[in-house]
């Protein structure tokens, strides 16, 4: 489909004022991204319609909704009554059979029908209904299509700021859906808005982005479309040499694609560009080629614009007879298609031809006919006709009536300037909003990059700190164990041979404990740090290879590994302090239910990851006399173990009873359970019992050993009941102080 450009040059038509030229040039009809997809295969539409109509009697109800929608979509430019009929039938049937996608499509087609018939309020109503349906059923594609058309309507209503907002919303969805054709269509629409608000640089940037995408995907028709749009952008900024290059590229692509609409558009653009370069022969040749294609295709509106550009060239060459014949053909098309603005201009030009030929009476008829039509539409459009009458009557010596017409032309021209100034102010406001939003987006992007660098530095600091703490802890443990071993060896030398024999078992146990600790440090603590260092290296050295979602996953893995390492390190340090006798013990009264609520909250992420529910069934008001830190460590380890060995969607329950002088806290689960053999190994560090969780979680077994030693510190005890395949039940028994039963 050709893209129409009217060009009027000062000096060629003395009756056409610069203001009128500007108004007409700014009301040029450009092909929107909404229209292009509809017209690309215009020649094939009748065949498509015929095939769809033959399907109707043979399909199911759901399929019928889809076929009706496709028929409505294909009829939108050919037969609007049928478009509406099929869309309404589709909407009714889709509602009846509860088919949301079909209903949203039908609502969108009704919006298209009212758009094509210029009833924008009704179009907006149905498009908003489509968006509501799409949001309810997560039909993102239908939502984006409706948003894009709302942007086109806002553009037609000159509400450019709103148009850009709608297009941006549609673009965001299409980019999430990775639909390249729709992305380029919306970007074309946005570029057209930028053109209308005279943001030529922004429009050029957007068109070039679209062209790059089309070339990368090998979309020949897309290349033709966008090259045409680029050509008209260059043309509007009077860069005719670049417009010739762009239109030539569009021409070559359109020939390969076999798309006559784009081909005619490229020929027309080349004609207009060569006219701008004052190459009349090349301009006339290309404009006639465009006219020939449009005549065969029946594209009368585009044909009339080919004629209009030819008229201007022939008038400049003083070939009035040829110009007059072409203009008569254009006027006939304008009258048949109610193109009032173009008709008013063409009648004025026709009058000027007769004026230049000395046929004053016929010239006056054309000028007055132009005025009558202008008065019925917009009186401001008659300013040129009044100015032409002034010129005519002055030539005839009718000075008084000539002066009256000049005054009327000046008055209308002043009013028209006010309208244009108001429009210019509105465009300035929209340009300011666009630039402000661009600046905000750039600022947010800079902040995001800064935050990423800060997070990266924090990761490095955290990793370094953890490594240092681990090294220090290992060193302390090694020195402590080495000193203790040396002392024991000296004592053994002084003891009798019998005592040496009796201590051999103890030495064996200590060596096993030492080996187990080193195993924990070397293996269980090393693994998460290997993960942290590995993922950190990926995030630092290959960050450009990953998108935001993948980087978020990597950061999440780093955090999970760090959390695991921290918990294990915390247990190691607690156990170390306990062994050295430097762990403080400060029992006080604890509200069990309240403390458990806080501890459960800390385990929520771990539980939610496996969709495990944690129930706090402890009666309110139950008080326990215990060391707060030790109590929290025991509960945290037991609840963590319960989650670890419980299948997804399982249950972990915490309850409490008071019996036999003890307050008993019970943590039970319906997880994998344990064999009796493994239960016996639970609280011995030298046995090294470590089992993978249901989510492949790793562990060291050190947490349960801490629980045993901490509960014994309270003069209590820990018990385990477990059946393999049915779950486990751990209970902590705290003695109730005398007189507090």
Secondary structure, DSSP 8 states (H G I E B T S, - for coil): ---------TTT-TTS-HHHHHHHHHT-----HHHHHHHTTGGGHHHHHHHHHHHGGGS-HHHHHHHHHHHHHHHTTT-HHHHHHHHHHHHHHHHHTT-HHHHHHHHHHHHHHHHHTT-HHHHHHHHHHHHHHHHHHT-HHHHHHHHHHHHHHHHHTT-HHHHHHHHHHHHHHHHHHT-HHHHHHHHHHHHHHHHHTT-HHHHHHHHHHHHHHHHHHT-HHHHHHHHHHHHHHHHHTT-HHHHHHHHHHHHHHHHHHT-HHHHHHHHHHHHHHHHHTT-HHHHHHHHHHHHHHHHHHT-HHHHHHHHHHHHHHHHHTT-HHHHHHHHHHHHHHHHHTT-HHHHHHHHHHHHHHHHHTT-HHHHHHHHHHHHHHHHHH-GGGGHHHHHHHHHHHHHTT-HHHHHHHHHHHHHHHHHHHHHHHHHHHHHHHHHHHHHHHHHHHHHHHHHHHHHHHHHHHHHHHHHHHHHHHHHHHHHHHHHHHHHHHHHHHHHHHHS-HHHHHHHHHHHHHHHHHHHHHHHIIIIIHHHHHHHHHHHHHHHHHSGGGS-HHHHHHHHHHHHHHHHHHHHHHHHHHHHHHHHHT-----EEEEEHHHHHHHHHHHTHHHHHHTT-EEEE---TT-EEEEEHHHHHHHHHHHHHHHHHTS-TT-EEEEEEEEETTEEEEEEEE-S----HHHHHHTT-TTT------TT-----SHHHHHHHHHHHHTT-EEEEEEETTTEEEEEEEEE--TT--
